[in-house]
Amino acid sequence: MGFLKRILRGGATEEAQRNVSDGSFETLTDEELQAHMGIRTYGVFELTDAIRPSYDLRIVPRQGFRHDEYVDDASGTRTPVIMASASRDRLIDLFLELIEPLGEVVDVVLETSHRAGGGHDDLYREHIDMPVLKSILLEFEDLLLNDGCTGIAVINPSKRQEVQLDEHKLLIAYGDPLKSFESVLIAGDVYPEEDIRFITEAEHVHSSSEKMYDQFNVLKNRLGMDGEDCEASAW
C-alpha cells in the first residue's frame, strides 16, 4: 500500500491517483490504510471502488434519499433536489431508470477531475437519443461505478430537470416535479431518510488510475465530445 501513502503525502505516480481532504488519512500506517481501503461493505451496503469514507467513520455509508434544494447564487432561484445513496449492485440500474423520465433526446455532461488540479472540468454534449446514450453507458459501467474522478449528468433543458451520478457515486435529481424520481428510488428499495448523511459530508478518499483515465477518454469520444485528451496539470 506504499503507493497510496505516497499519494496521500502529496506525491504522484502514473499508476494511480487519490484525492483526499486533509485529516485522519495523513496519520495512518500503511497497514491501516490497506485495511481501510479493502473494506467494501458496511452492513448490507456495498461501496464501489471509487470512494471510501473517513477512517474514523464519522459517516457510515447507507442506502436512502433525502430532499434538499439548490440555490443559484446569482439569481437566488431555488430548485428542489433529491440526493440518494444506493448500494453498488443497484446504482447503474437506478441511474438508467432515473434518466428515463427526462425524455427521448437529452444533453449530457461528463465531469472529470483526473487532471483538474484539485477542481474539475465539464465536457458537454447536446442532443443525444436516450436509447443510444443508455447503450453507451452500459458499455462503460465499470468506469462509471468505480472511477472516483468521473461523474455524469443527463439534462433536459426544456424540462429544467437533471439527473447526476457524481464522482462520489451519489444519485442526484434536480427539478420540479420530483415525483417520478422518488417513485424510481422507492421501487428500487431506496427509501426516504430525511436524516441521512452522505459520504461527501465528511472526510473521504477518491480512487482512480491511469486505466480509468484512458477509459474516460474513450467514453468522451464515444459521446461525441471530440478533441484532445484532457491535458495534465499539477495536483
N, C-alpha and C positions, 0 to 999 in steps of 0.2 A: 504493500500500500504506500510505499515511499513516494511514488509519483504524485499521488493525491496530496500528501503532506506538503510537497514542494510547491504545488499549485496553490494550496491554501496559504502558504507563506508569501505568495506573490510572484512566484516563478511561473514558467510556461514550458510546455512541451508540445510536440506535434501529435502526441498520442491521445491526449485528452485535455479537456478544459473544465474548470469548475468555477462557478460564480457564487460567492458566499458573502453574506454580510458579516461584519466584524462581530466576534463573540466567542461562544464556547468552543467552536471548532478549532480555534487557534491554539488551544491549550491541550488538545488531545494527543495521546500517544498514537503511534502507527497502529497498534493492536486495537485500540479503542475506535479509531476511525474505521478500520476494516470491519470490525464487528457492527458498527452502526450502519455503514453503507450496505452491509449484507442483509439488513432486516427489511423484508419486503411486505410483511403483513402486520397489522395491528388489529387484533381480534379477527373479525371477518373481512376487514377492509384490506385490499391488496393495492400497493403502490405500483406505479410504473417505474421504469428505471430512470426517469427524467429528474426526479427530485426526492429529497429526503428532509424530514423535519429536523428541528433543533435537537441537539444531543440530549438536552435536559427535558425534552418532550413537553415544552410549555403548551403546545397544541398537539393533541393526539389525532391523527387523521381519522375521519369517519365519514360516512355517507349521509347526505342530506342536502337541503337547499333552504335558502332564506331570501327574503325580499330586501332590496336596497334601492337606492336611486343615484343616478349620475347627474351632477350639476355642472353645466358648462360655465367655466369661469368668465368667459367674455359676455355671454348673453344672459346668464342666470337661468337658462332653461333647465327644467328638471325632467329627467327621463327615468321611468321605472325600470328596475333591473332585477333579474333573478340570478343569484350566484349558487352554483351547485358543485358538490364533490361526489364523485362516483368511483366505485372500485374498478380496478383495471379491466376486468372482464366485461364491463358494461359500457366503457367510455366511448368507443368508436360507434357502436350501435346507437347509443343515445345521441351522440353528436349528429349522426346522419338522420336520425328521426327529428331532431330539433330543427335542422335546417330545412326540412321538407315544407313547413308552412310558409317559408319565405317566397315561394313561387317557382315558376318554371325557368326563369332567367335571373341570374343574380350576379353580384360583384364579389370578388374575393380579395382579401388582403393576407399576405404572408408576413409574419413578424419574425425577425431574426436578430439575435444578439450574439451570433457566432463571432463576429468581427466588429462589434459596435463600441468597443472601448468603455464598457460599463452601461451603455444605453441600449437602444435597439433601432433597427431600420425597418421600415414598412415598404412592401412591394405590392402594387395594386394591379388587378386585372378586372376590367369591366366586361359585363355581358357574356357569361358562360352558361350554357344549358345545364340545368340541375343534374340530369342523368349522366352527362359527361363528367361533371365535377365529382359526383359520387363514385364513379368508376375509378377516377384518378386517385381519390382519397383512399379508397380501399387498397389500391396498389401500394400506397405509401403508409400503410397503417403502422408499421414498425417505427418509422420516423416520427409520425405524429404522436404516438404514445410515449416513446422512450427518449426523445431528444429534448433536453431541458433548455435549449436555445431556439426552439421552433414553436411558434404559435400561428393559428389561422383564424380568420374571421370571415363569415359569409354574410353579405349585406343585401338588403333590398331597399335602395334609397327612396323609392316611391312610397313604400310602406313605413319607412323610417324605423325599420327593425334590423337587428343584427344578432348573430349568434357566434360566440367565440369558443374555441378550445385553446386556451392560452398556454404559455410556457410552463405554468405550474400544473397543467392538466386539470384545471378547473373549467367547468362549463358555465358560460355567462350569456344570458339573453337580455337584450335591450329592446325597449319599445312598448307600445301600448296598442292593443291589449296583450297581456302575458298569458292568458288562459290556455292557449294551445300548448305553450311551452310547459306550463305546470302539469298539464294532462300527460304529456310525454314522459316527464320525470316520474310522476307518480306511477304510471303504468310500468315503468322500469324499476320500481321498488326504491326510488329516491324520493323521500318524503320531506315535507316542510319541517324544519327545525330552526325556528327563528333565533335561537341562542347559539347556533353552530358557529364555530370559528374555523377559519381556513388556514392552511399552511403558510399562506402569504402574510399572515398577521403576526408572525414571529420569525426568528432567525431560521434560515433554511439553506439548503445547498442544491444547486442545479448541476446536472451532469450532461456532457456532450462528448463528442470525439471527432476526429478528422473524418471517419467513415460517415458519421451522421451529417457532417457539413457537406460532404460530397453528395449524399442523398438529397440534402436540401436543395443544392443547385440543380440537380436533375428534376426535382419536383417543380422548382421555379420555372424551368424551361418547359416542362410539360404543361404548365398552366399558362404558357404564353407570355411569361414575364421575361422576355428575351433581353440579352445584353451581357455585359461582362459579369463574371462571378463576383460576389460581394468581396470588396477589397479588404485586406487585412489591415488592422490598426492596433496600436498598442493597448494592452489591457491595463 
